[in-house]
Amino acid sequence: MSSALVKSVVLHLGLGGLLYASANIHAPTPKVMEVTLNTAIPEPDKAVSAISVDQKMVEQKIAELQKKEKDKKRAEDKRIRDLERRAADARKQRESEARNIKKLERERKAKEKEKAQAEAQAKKAREIEQKERAKAKQAEKQKQEAEKAAKAAADKRKLEEEALKKAEAERIKREQEAKERAAEAERKRQQALQEQILQEQLAKEQAARSKIRQQQVASEVDKYRALIMARIQQNLLIDEKMKNQQCRVNIRLGFNGLVTQVKSLGGDKLVCEAALRAVRMADTLPVSKDRDVFDQLKNINLTIKPEF
């Protein structure tokens, strides 16, 4: 086992010991608190279970480190074998090159000998060739000048043709890009027009649904206001002195119709007292389960007029 693996194992064992000591020495003192719901009572062996889990994690980590060390050793062995193989191949290559060099050296000496013989034979021929070469050189010079002029003319013509082709290609490309931009602009315009039409249709449908909903809510609100007023009138104790008198009250209701608050907003004293008593006697008043309707009923102002 390598020193790095040993250090890692020691570190994990130290961490496991520290967790065990923390679980046994510094266990927090349970606080006294009020319990209103069923609360699970912590088990006494939770700390020991946690230490067991941590020990398993340490053992698992050790196994992982040992596996990594084995994998690393196998990779190193493979690398050494590859180096030895490449060294053997290089040695064979050097030996083959040495043999080739010897062969080439023999061939070179043979060629030098042949060259010496050929030079002796060619010496006379060179003297004759010198004169012929002088003539040929002049002719070659004239030929090169002619070829150079022809090449310059051809290059110039080629550049002109390439420039024309490039200009034509750019013109075609610009026309194509212009067509594509126009097509894309038209597509976007049509898309925007369709989206606008769709948005207008959705807005109209939403407005129509909203109007219908508002009418439904208003109708339900009127219905429950009438029911609430009827309930109050049933509990209202009237007196002749209240004739042609009225009182305005504010009532706040819970979601189930429970009266949470009622107060007078002004009016005849006798009517106001009777109205407040009637509301309190009712205790709960009719309300709708519809959220939108209830929102308009939970805090309402009513004008109470005794009915004779």
Order of alpha helices (4+ residues) and beta strands (2+ residues): alpha-alpha-beta-beta-alpha-alpha-beta
